[in-house]
Amino acid sequence: MTDKYAVIGNPIAHSQSPRIHAMFARQTGQDMSYEALLAPHDGFAATLRSFIAAGGCGVNVTVPFKEEACRLGTRLTERARIAGAANTLQFDAEGILGDNTDGIGLLRDIRHNLDDGIAGKRVLLLGAGGAARGVILPLLLERPAQLLIANRSAPKAQALASQLVSAMADLPAENHNRLPEPASCGLKELEHGCFDLVINATSTGLDDTPLDLPRSVFAPGCLAYEMVYGKHTPFMAQAHEAKARVSDGLGMLVEQAAVAFFLWRGIQPDTSPVLKVLRTT
């Protein structure tokens, strides 16, 4: 029988995940289907249960359900546990395994598709929700010179930074020794900051809401990374005006999907031809 997978979110109509996984399946000869499921804002758990009952093998999870997905996991990978958010779930006889492939997807896109790096860089992460949670630890493990979490609500950014520091204490010493501790602030406190990598992990790109960012946050040669894909967002416009290099999140989407595909199927797909198709059609 064909194995069933899906992506669950709200909104979800824009998702390229079904197309990506269909290309992965053809490339690797896997017998699987993949659909997009719209869940009510208060109905993620019910949507998930229905999919499992219908024979589903696994799901990807997107806005705004990543933190709830983590809470529903009966087992968590270390990266999902520390993030407090899961974007990939696998169902088996033992229950629900929750993983977070966002951070790995982001790093792979920056390294391999954008030919850039993070070590020694000043990094500004905008947002303190599930998208931000998923990438903080992978970013820190690359040993940037600085990681600042900035959010419209400064207390939310502070709480996220504190939670991460506490969670990192449980890591093996070789993984967290000498890692920079993330700092935090509100957006209004960014007037004097200057960064080599600015990542927009807020949901503002989905509804075209501009962020109140000073132009000075974009250092000369800065890479401005928008996690939203498929549109030119206000954040991207701000970055272009500041002469930054700009990328949307399509590469991250493809790369994190490949990690999820490997978790589910045990086969590593080639992301390059898939990303090329998505960029040209």
N, C-alpha and C positions, 0 to 999 in steps of 0.2 A: 504494500500500500504506500501511496505517496505520503511523505512526512509533512506535517503542517506547521508553518511558522507564521508570525505576524509582527507588526509594529503597532503599538497602542499609544495614542496620544490625543490631545485636544488643543489646537487644531491638528488635523492629520492629512487633509486633502493634498497638501503641497508635498508630502513626503516622497522622496526618491528611493526610499529603502526597498520597496517591492521590485523596482526596476534593477537596483544594484544586486539584490540577492538572486534575481532571475538570471542575470548575467553570470554571477558566480556559479550558479547551479549548472548552466549550460557549459561553462568553461571546464568544470570539474566532473561532469557526468553524474550529478546528484539528482535523485528522484525526490523532489520536494516542491511544495507550493509556499507562497509568501503573500500575505495580504495586509492591507492597512485597516485598522479598526479604530473607529472614533468612540471614545468612552466619555460619558458624562463626567463633569468635574467631580461629582460625588459618587461615581460609579466604576472606578478603576478595578476594585477588587471583584465586583460582580462580573465585569467584562472578562477579567482574567479567569475566573472560575468557569465561566461558560466556555471559553476557548479550550481550557484544559479538559473539560468534560466532553468536548467534541473531538478529542484526540490530538490536541495541539502538543507539539514537542518543545517549543520554546518561543520566546518573544523578545523583541527589542522594545524599549520603553523610552518615550520622549516627553517633552513638556506637556503637562506640569506634574508628572507622576513618578519621577525618579526616586524621590525620597520615600514615597509610599511603597514603591516596588521593593526598596531595600528592607522596609519593615516587614513585608510579606515573605521574604526569603527565609526558608528554614535553615539554610546554610549560606554563608557569604565568603567570597574570596577576600583576601586581606585588603585589596584595593577598594572593594565595595564597602567593607566594614569601616575603613578609615574615612572614606568619602561620606558615608551615611547616605549614599545614593546608588542606585543600580539602574543601568540602562540595558542589561541583558539578563534574561532569566532562562534557565533550562529546567525542564520537568523530568523527573525520573522516579523510580520506586521509593527513593529516600525523601522525596518532597520537591522543594523548589530551591535551586542553586542560583544565588544572585551574584552577578559580576558587574564590573564597571570598566568598559573598554574605551571610554571617552578620552582619558588622559593619554593612553597609548596611541590612539588614533590621532590626537593633536600632535604628539611628538613625532610620529612617523610622517605626518604631512609637512611639518616644519623642516625636518631633516631631509627627507628624500624627495619631496615634491617642490619645496621652496628653497632648498639648499641653504638652510640657515641653522643656527644652533641656539642653545639657551645658557650653557655654562658661562659663568662670569657676566651675564647680562643683567640689566636692571629691568625687572618684569612688573608690569601693572596688570592686575586681573580685576576687571570690572564686573561686579555682581557677587551675590552671596547665596544663590539658590543651588538647585541640583546640578546645573551645568557647571558652575564654578567648583562645587564640591568634588566633581569627578576628575578634575585636572590638577588640583593643587599638589597632591603628593607626587605624582609623576613629574611635575615641574620642579619641585624641591629636590627630587632625586637627581636631577640634572645639574644641581648646584649652581643656581644663578647667584649673582652678587647680592640681589635683593628681590624679594617678592612682596608686593604690597597689594592687599585686597581692599578695593574701594567700592562702596555701595551708597546709594541714596540714603539709606538708613545706616548711619555709622555703628549703632549698637549691634545690628545684625552682622556687619562685617567683623566687628570685634568678637562676637560670639563664635563665628565660624573659625576665626584664627585661633581662639582659645581651645575650641573643641579639637581642632587638628593637632595642636601641640600636645594635648592630653592623649589623643589616640596614637600619636607617633611614639609615645613613651613605651608602648607595647611592642614596637618593632625590634628585631634583633639589632644589637648595638652597631653592627657594621652597616646597617641600613640608615640609621638616623644620626649617628655621630657626625658632628661638624656640618650638619644641614642647617641652612639659614632658617631662623624662625620667621614665619610670615608676620608681617605687620598689617595694620588695618587703619582705615579712616573713612570719613564721608567724602562725597564728591567735592564738597566745598573746600576741602582741605588739600586739594591737589594743585593749588596755584603755583607752588614752588617745586613741584616734582618734574623729573625729566627721565624718560624711559626708553630702552632699546627695543622692547617688545610690549605692546599694549594689546590685551585680549579682551574682547567684549563678550562676556558670558551672561549678559543680561538678556531679558526677553524684548528689549526695546526694538530690536530689528524686525520682530514679527509684526509690530503695530506701527512701525515707522515713527517712533517717538525719539526725538533727539536727546542726547545726553549733554548735560551742562559741563563740558570739559574745556579747560584752558588749552589753547593751542600748544603751549609749552610742554605738555606731557609727551609730545612726540619728538624725541631726540632726532638729530640728523641721522639719516640711515635707518630710522626706526621701522620695524615691521608691525603694522596694525592688522590684527587678526579678528575678523568678525565670524562668530560661530554660526550665525544664520547664513543660509546659502540661497542662491537663485534670485537674488534681488540686490539692488544697490541701496544700502541702508543709510540713514543719516550719519551713523558712526563712520561708515566708509567715506562718505562725502567730507566729513570733518578731517579725516586722516589724509585724503587726497589734497585738501586745501593746505594742510601742514607739510606737504611734500613727502609723506611717509610712503613706504611700500605697503600695498594693501592686498589682502587676500580674504575671500569669503571662506565659509566652513565646508565647502563641498569635498575638499580633499580629506578633511577630518572625518566627514561622514563615511566616505568610502573606506578609509583606513580602519576606523573603529568597527565598521561592518565586517571587514575581513577577519578581525580578531574574534568577533562573535561567531562568524561562520566556522572558523577553526574550532572554537569551543563546541559547537553543535555537531560538526561533521568530521572533525579530525583531519581536515585538508586545508592547506593554506592557498587561497586563490591569488592570482596575479592582479594587483589593483591598477596597474598602469593602463591597460587597455580599457578598463571600465571607466576610469577617470577621464580618459581621452574621449570616449563616446559621450559622456555626460557634459563635457566642456564644449562639445561641438554640435550638440543637437538640442 
